[in-house]
Amino acid sequence: MDMNTIEAVVRTEDPAEWRDGDAWLAGGTVLFSYGSLAFGKVPLRRLLDLGSAGWPAVTVTDAGIELAATCTVAELYALPGSAAAADRDTAWPALDLVRPCCDSFVASFKVWNMSTVGGNLCTSLPAGPMTSLCAALDGVATVLGADGTSRTVPVAEFVTGDGRNCLAPGELLRKVHLPASALAARVAFRRLSLSNLGRSGVLLIGRLDADGTLVLTVTAATKRPVQLRLPAAAASAAALIEALDDAIPAELYHDDIHGLPAWRKDMTYRLAEEIRAELASAAGVPPARVSGDFWPPQRQSPQHGSPQHTVTSQASPQQEGA
């Protein structure tokens, strides 16, 4: 935490106040880790603090779920089973993705209560689990500009590479909308890392829409999210392999200490087929094979448990590690 060049901390959520040398401050878990040179060789001079913005963390309506950029991981984790979602837990099966994605942070309680949905998206690391969740559910981000305008961007297109996104200097991520149509779909989740409870090396989420379309979102294995849509008639194992071949060139697989590209590619194909098979089976039938962790979901996190919730499903006896 080397922030010795900061001259002022300004409480504001107005992009018009942004100037060169500024950085938006939400939870600060990454910004304070990177320090004054977080965004290059020019040191930061001011922090624009969103702490007093007062945006509702989670808003649930018939149209879907709106997540403020300042919504913390802990606030999002509390959503399933909460009063706000009580009438929709059954109607929106995709709520089951929330806790596995939150648990994929494998973070301390300090990060759990400070890190934000918006911060994770804007950091734009391949393993960012909020990118995984929001992209898989066709999330749409609202971005505010310094000139008073706003624009919307699908989260699947928001992250453009390792540590890169579509934001222009000074733009502010305000919120993410998750549509009810995606929340109403059956879902499946797979995550692998090279070490027990390590950073995600591969994270895939599948969704079976009402019309039978299989929507597969690949993250962590790739430098940016990759989303495939296979019509019901074409959602075979062979078609899935062909779609992955076409969508992900070799150079798009991420390469760092958390996994070599060849391993990430192999595991992407393996987990994708597990997801396809799970969603192709009848609803309520336990998956034949589950590689990785955090799935099937638990109502009580093993790391950040909420005592009011209980386990709703048991892991398959075929659950495996990497």
C-alpha positions as CSV (number, residue, x, y, z in Angstrom):
1,M,0.0,0.0,0.0
2,D,2.2,2.8,-1.3
3,M,-0.1,5.7,-1.9
4,N,2.2,8.5,-0.9
5,T,1.5,10.7,-4.0
6,I,-2.2,11.2,-3.1
7,E,-3.0,14.9,-2.5
8,A,-6.8,14.7,-1.9
9,V,-9.6,12.3,-1.4
10,V,-12.8,13.7,-2.9
11,R,-16.2,12.2,-2.0
12,T,-18.2,12.2,-5.3
13,E,-20.0,10.0,-7.7
14,D,-20.0,12.7,-10.5
15,P,-17.7,11.8,-13.5
16,A,-17.6,15.5,-14.3
17,E,-15.2,15.9,-11.4
18,W,-12.7,13.5,-12.8
19,R,-9.3,14.8,-14.1
20,D,-6.0,13.3,-15.1
21,G,-4.3,11.7,-12.1
22,D,-7.6,10.6,-10.6
23,A,-8.8,7.1,-9.7
24,W,-12.3,5.9,-8.7
25,L,-12.2,4.4,-5.2
26,A,-14.9,1.9,-4.2
27,G,-13.7,-1.0,-1.9
28,G,-10.1,-0.2,-2.6
29,T,-8.9,-3.8,-2.2
30,V,-7.0,-3.8,-5.5
31,L,-6.2,-0.1,-5.7
32,F,-4.5,0.0,-2.3
33,S,-2.6,-3.2,-3.3
34,Y,-1.3,-1.7,-6.5
35,G,-0.4,1.7,-5.0
36,S,0.1,5.1,-6.7
37,L,1.3,3.5,-9.9
38,A,-1.8,1.3,-10.3
39,F,-2.5,2.6,-13.8
40,G,0.9,3.1,-15.3
41,K,4.0,5.3,-14.8
42,V,2.1,8.5,-14.0
43,P,1.3,8.4,-10.2
44,L,-2.2,9.0,-8.9
45,R,-2.9,12.4,-7.4
46,R,-6.5,12.1,-6.2
47,L,-9.0,9.4,-5.2
48,L,-12.7,9.9,-6.1
49,D,-14.4,8.1,-3.2
50,L,-17.7,6.5,-3.9
51,G,-18.2,5.5,-0.3
52,S,-21.0,8.1,0.2
53,A,-22.8,7.5,-3.1
54,G,-25.7,5.9,-1.3
55,W,-26.6,3.6,-4.2
56,P,-28.8,0.7,-3.1
57,A,-26.6,-2.4,-3.3
58,V,-29.2,-4.8,-4.7
59,T,-32.5,-4.0,-6.2
60,V,-34.9,-6.8,-7.2
61,T,-37.8,-6.3,-9.5
62,D,-39.9,-8.4,-11.9
63,A,-37.5,-7.3,-14.7
64,G,-34.5,-8.7,-12.9
65,I,-31.7,-7.7,-10.5
66,E,-29.8,-4.5,-10.4
67,L,-26.4,-4.5,-8.7
68,A,-24.8,-1.2,-7.9
69,A,-21.2,-1.0,-8.7
70,T,-20.6,-0.4,-5.0
71,C,-22.4,-3.6,-4.0
72,T,-20.0,-5.6,-1.8
73,V,-19.3,-9.3,-2.2
74,A,-20.9,-9.8,1.3
75,E,-24.1,-8.0,0.2
76,L,-24.4,-10.0,-3.0
77,Y,-23.8,-13.2,-1.1
78,A,-26.7,-12.5,1.2
79,L,-29.1,-12.1,-1.7
80,P,-30.2,-15.8,-2.2
81,G,-32.7,-16.6,0.5
82,S,-33.1,-13.0,1.5
83,A,-36.5,-11.3,1.8
84,A,-35.9,-9.5,-1.4
85,A,-35.5,-12.7,-3.3
86,A,-37.8,-14.9,-1.3
87,D,-40.6,-14.9,-3.9
88,R,-38.2,-15.6,-6.7
89,D,-35.9,-18.3,-5.4
90,T,-37.9,-21.0,-7.2
91,A,-38.7,-18.9,-10.3
92,W,-35.1,-17.8,-10.8
93,P,-32.9,-21.0,-10.6
94,A,-29.8,-18.9,-11.6
95,L,-29.7,-17.4,-8.1
96,D,-27.8,-20.6,-7.3
97,L,-24.8,-19.1,-9.1
98,V,-24.4,-16.2,-6.8
99,R,-22.8,-18.0,-3.9
100,P,-20.4,-20.2,-5.9
101,C,-19.2,-17.1,-7.7
102,C,-18.8,-15.2,-4.5
103,D,-16.9,-18.1,-2.9
104,S,-14.6,-18.1,-6.0
105,F,-12.9,-15.0,-4.5
106,V,-11.4,-17.3,-1.9
107,A,-10.9,-14.1,0.0
108,S,-10.4,-13.0,3.6
109,F,-13.3,-11.6,5.6
110,K,-11.8,-8.1,5.0
111,V,-11.9,-8.4,1.3
112,W,-15.3,-10.2,1.5
113,N,-16.8,-7.1,3.2
114,M,-15.0,-4.4,1.2
115,S,-14.5,-5.7,-2.3
116,T,-17.2,-4.6,-4.7
117,V,-18.9,-6.0,-7.8
118,G,-17.9,-2.9,-9.8
119,G,-14.4,-3.0,-8.6
120,N,-14.0,-6.6,-9.7
121,L,-15.3,-5.9,-13.1
122,C,-13.1,-2.8,-13.6
123,T,-10.0,-4.6,-12.4
124,S,-10.8,-6.9,-15.3
125,L,-8.6,-9.9,-14.4
126,P,-9.5,-13.1,-16.2
127,A,-10.3,-14.8,-12.9
128,G,-12.7,-12.1,-11.8
129,P,-15.8,-14.1,-10.5
130,M,-18.1,-11.1,-10.8
131,T,-17.3,-10.9,-14.5
132,S,-18.1,-14.7,-14.7
133,L,-21.4,-14.2,-12.9
134,C,-22.6,-11.1,-14.7
135,A,-21.5,-12.2,-18.2
136,A,-23.1,-15.6,-17.8
137,L,-26.4,-14.0,-16.9
138,D,-26.4,-11.6,-19.9
139,G,-25.7,-8.7,-17.5
140,V,-25.7,-5.2,-19.0
141,A,-23.5,-2.5,-17.4
142,T,-24.4,1.1,-17.3
143,V,-21.5,3.4,-17.7
144,L,-21.5,7.2,-16.9
145,G,-19.4,9.7,-18.8
146,A,-17.9,13.0,-17.7
147,D,-20.2,14.9,-20.2
148,G,-23.3,13.7,-18.4
149,T,-24.1,11.0,-20.9
150,S,-24.5,7.3,-20.1
151,R,-24.1,4.1,-22.2
152,T,-24.8,0.4,-21.8
153,V,-22.4,-2.4,-22.4
154,P,-23.0,-6.2,-22.2
155,V,-20.7,-7.4,-19.4
156,A,-19.5,-10.2,-21.8
157,E,-18.0,-7.3,-23.9
158,F,-17.0,-5.1,-21.0
159,V,-13.7,-6.9,-20.3
160,T,-11.5,-6.8,-23.4
161,G,-8.4,-8.5,-22.1
162,D,-6.1,-9.3,-19.1
163,G,-6.6,-6.2,-17.0
164,R,-8.3,-4.3,-19.8
165,N,-11.8,-3.1,-20.3
166,C,-13.9,-0.8,-22.5
167,L,-13.9,2.2,-20.1
168,A,-12.5,5.5,-21.3
169,P,-10.6,7.7,-18.9
170,G,-12.9,9.1,-16.3
171,E,-15.9,6.9,-17.1
172,L,-17.7,5.3,-14.1
173,L,-19.4,2.0,-13.9
174,R,-22.7,2.7,-12.2
175,K,-24.6,-0.6,-12.1
176,V,-25.2,-4.0,-13.7
177,H,-28.6,-5.3,-14.7
178,L,-29.2,-9.0,-14.7
179,P,-32.4,-9.8,-16.7
180,A,-35.2,-12.0,-15.4
181,S,-35.0,-14.1,-18.6
182,A,-31.5,-15.3,-17.8
183,L,-32.2,-15.7,-14.1
184,A,-35.1,-18.0,-14.9
185,A,-32.9,-20.4,-16.7
186,R,-31.4,-23.7,-15.4
187,V,-27.7,-23.3,-14.7
188,A,-24.6,-25.3,-14.1
189,F,-21.2,-24.1,-12.7
190,R,-17.7,-25.5,-12.9
191,R,-14.4,-24.1,-11.5
192,L,-10.9,-25.5,-11.3
193,S,-7.7,-24.1,-9.8
194,L,-4.2,-25.6,-9.5
195,S,-4.3,-25.6,-5.7
196,N,-7.0,-26.2,-3.1
197,L,-9.0,-22.9,-2.9
198,G,-6.6,-21.2,-5.2
199,R,-7.3,-18.5,-7.8
200,S,-9.6,-19.8,-10.6
201,G,-7.7,-21.2,-13.5
202,V,-10.9,-22.2,-15.4
203,L,-14.4,-21.0,-14.6
204,L,-17.3,-22.0,-16.8
205,I,-21.1,-21.3,-16.4
206,G,-23.8,-22.9,-18.5
207,R,-27.4,-21.8,-18.9
208,L,-30.3,-23.6,-20.5
209,D,-32.8,-21.0,-21.7
210,A,-36.5,-21.5,-22.1
211,D,-36.2,-22.1,-25.8
212,G,-33.6,-24.9,-25.2
213,T,-30.6,-22.8,-26.2
214,L,-27.4,-23.8,-24.3
215,V,-25.5,-20.6,-23.3
216,L,-21.9,-21.4,-22.2
217,T,-19.7,-18.6,-20.8
218,V,-15.9,-19.3,-20.5
219,T,-13.9,-17.2,-18.1
220,A,-10.6,-17.5,-16.1
221,A,-9.2,-19.8,-18.8
222,T,-9.4,-17.0,-21.3
223,K,-8.1,-13.4,-21.3
224,R,-11.6,-12.1,-21.7
225,P,-15.1,-13.8,-21.5
226,V,-16.1,-16.0,-24.3
227,Q,-19.8,-16.8,-24.7
228,L,-21.2,-19.6,-26.9
229,R,-24.9,-20.1,-27.8
230,L,-25.9,-23.5,-29.2
231,P,-29.5,-24.0,-30.3
232,A,-31.3,-27.0,-28.7
233,A,-31.0,-29.1,-31.9
234,A,-27.2,-28.5,-32.1
235,A,-26.3,-28.9,-28.4
236,S,-24.4,-32.2,-28.8
237,A,-21.0,-33.1,-27.5
238,A,-19.5,-32.9,-31.0
239,A,-21.1,-29.6,-31.7
240,L,-19.8,-28.2,-28.4
241,I,-16.3,-29.2,-29.3
242,E,-16.6,-27.6,-32.7
243,A,-18.0,-24.4,-31.2
244,L,-15.2,-24.1,-28.7
245,D,-12.6,-24.7,-31.5
246,D,-14.1,-21.9,-33.5
247,A,-14.6,-19.4,-30.6
248,I,-11.3,-19.7,-28.7
249,P,-8.0,-19.4,-30.7
250,A,-4.9,-20.7,-28.9
251,E,-3.6,-17.2,-28.1
252,L,-6.8,-16.3,-26.2
253,Y,-6.1,-18.8,-23.5
254,H,-4.5,-17.1,-20.5
255,D,-1.0,-17.9,-19.4
256,D,0.2,-17.1,-15.9
257,I,1.3,-18.8,-12.7
258,H,-2.2,-20.1,-12.1
259,G,-2.3,-22.3,-15.2
260,L,-0.6,-22.9,-18.5
261,P,-2.7,-22.4,-21.7
262,A,-2.6,-26.1,-22.6
263,W,-4.0,-27.1,-19.2
264,R,-6.6,-24.3,-19.3
265,K,-7.7,-25.5,-22.8
266,D,-8.0,-29.1,-21.8
267,M,-10.0,-28.3,-18.7
268,T,-12.3,-25.9,-20.6
269,Y,-13.3,-28.7,-22.9
270,R,-13.7,-31.1,-20.0
271,L,-15.8,-28.8,-17.9
272,A,-17.9,-27.6,-20.9
273,E,-18.9,-31.2,-21.6
274,E,-19.8,-31.8,-17.9
275,I,-22.0,-28.7,-18.1
276,R,-23.6,-29.8,-21.4
277,A,-24.4,-33.2,-20.0
278,E,-25.8,-31.8,-16.7
279,L,-28.1,-29.4,-18.5
280,A,-29.1,-32.1,-21.0
281,S,-30.4,-34.3,-18.2
282,A,-33.7,-33.9,-16.6
283,A,-34.1,-31.1,-14.0
284,G,-33.4,-32.3,-10.5
285,V,-31.1,-35.2,-11.5
286,P,-27.7,-34.9,-9.8
287,P,-24.8,-34.4,-12.2
288,A,-22.9,-37.6,-13.0
289,R,-19.6,-35.8,-12.6
290,V,-18.5,-32.5,-11.0
291,S,-14.9,-31.5,-11.4
292,G,-13.8,-28.6,-9.1
293,D,-15.5,-27.0,-6.1
294,F,-18.4,-24.9,-5.0
295,W,-21.0,-26.9,-7.0
296,P,-23.7,-28.0,-6.3
297,P,-24.2,-24.8,-4.3
298,Q,-24.5,-24.6,-0.5
299,R,-26.7,-22.1,1.2
300,Q,-24.0,-21.6,3.8
301,S,-20.6,-20.7,2.6
302,P,-17.7,-22.8,4.1
303,Q,-15.7,-19.6,4.4
304,H,-18.2,-16.8,5.2
305,G,-21.2,-18.7,6.6
306,S,-24.5,-17.1,7.1
307,P,-26.2,-19.1,9.9
308,Q,-29.7,-18.4,8.7
309,H,-29.2,-20.6,5.6
310,T,-28.8,-24.4,5.4
311,V,-27.4,-26.7,2.8
312,T,-29.9,-27.3,0.0
313,S,-28.0,-29.8,-2.1
314,Q,-25.3,-32.3,-1.7
315,A,-22.2,-32.7,-3.9
316,S,-22.1,-35.6,-6.2
317,P,-20.1,-38.6,-5.1
318,Q,-18.3,-38.2,-8.4
319,Q,-17.0,-34.8,-7.5
320,E,-13.4,-34.4,-8.4
321,G,-10.5,-32.0,-8.3
322,A,-8.3,-31.0,-11.1
